Amino acid sequence: MNKFLLSIALILFTFMSHAQVVKLSGPRVGGTIVTPGATSFFIQGGDFPSNNNWGENYEAWEQSSSFITQYGWQLETKFIDSEDVAGLVEWVFLVGGMEKGLFLPSVSSLFGMRTKSGVEAAFGPNVSLSGVAMVLAVGVTIKTGNLNIPINLSFVPGKASTNEQGAYSEYNNQTGEITNYPAKVIDYNTGSRISLTMGFNLAQ
């Protein structure tokens, strides 16, 4: 995955413009690939991990990834503002899966740097229905006249976790027998998220 992100970063460098460091708050649209895991299972119609017999079909979601569209908004503030580089704090609010009838919100708070050529890199916490994780992002801004088009690639690694289901008993009314089921623990991964988004912003 590190080689993949490095390759994308090198490709983005080829699109560098020579504008001053700009503020790129504005709308964001894009898509996310969710690697096999509990999140992908939910997107495909399954349930999130719970204590109610979850995990019976784990073999299916362990081998299946998903794709969702994203729509949202980015806010940012400069804490360093020089001619060549800017230090940024970015807030990215996204909602995914609406094309599938889902509402999957996520919020990222990113600390990063952007050069006057439009290349940037950032990292920070991400909060979603999958829980709290770190997000890494790289990007470039393409300038066309007075229009800035920021393009960003981000990666949120999956998180390993366990689902604990307590022991329980079932009574058969017909036979009068009681069947005892022991407690079990299911290990799972939430699945990683790889997102590509772009926005639109007038030169400031």
C-alpha positions, 0 to 999 in steps of 0.5 A: 500500500505504501508503494501505491500511495507513493506512485500516486503522489509522483503522478500528482506531482506531474500536474503541478501548477505555479500558483501562489498558495491558495485556500481551497475550502469548498465542495468535494465529490468523489468515490471510495473503495472499501476493502473486504471487512465489516464495513463492506458487509454493511454496505452490501446489506449486512449488519454492523457487529453486534451481540445478536448472532452477528458474523454467521456470513463472515466468509462472504464479506471477508472476500468482497469489497464495495464502492460508494460515492462521496459528497461533502465540504472541506473547511480549512485554516492557515496557521503558516502563510508564506510565499512558498508554503502554507501550514493547514488545518483542514476539516473534511465532512463527507456523506457516502453511500447515498446512491445505495440508499445509505447515509454514511457520514465521516469527519476528518481533521487534518494537519498538513502542508501545501506548496505554492505549486499546489502539492499537499500532504496531510494526516489526522483522525477520522471518525465514521460509523466504523469508529476512530482511525487515522487518515493519510492524504496527498493531493494536488491542485490544478489551476484553470484560469481563476478556477482551482480544482483540488484532487486528493487521494486519502487512505484510512486503514482498517481496524482489527476488532472482535465481536463477543457473543455470550452463551445462551440457551434455547428451549424446544417446546416440542421435545422439552429439550434445552440446547446450550450454546457456548460463548464465542468470539469472532475476529474481524476487520473493519476494512480499509478505505481508499478515497479519491475526491475533487473539488472546485474553488475560485482563486483567492 
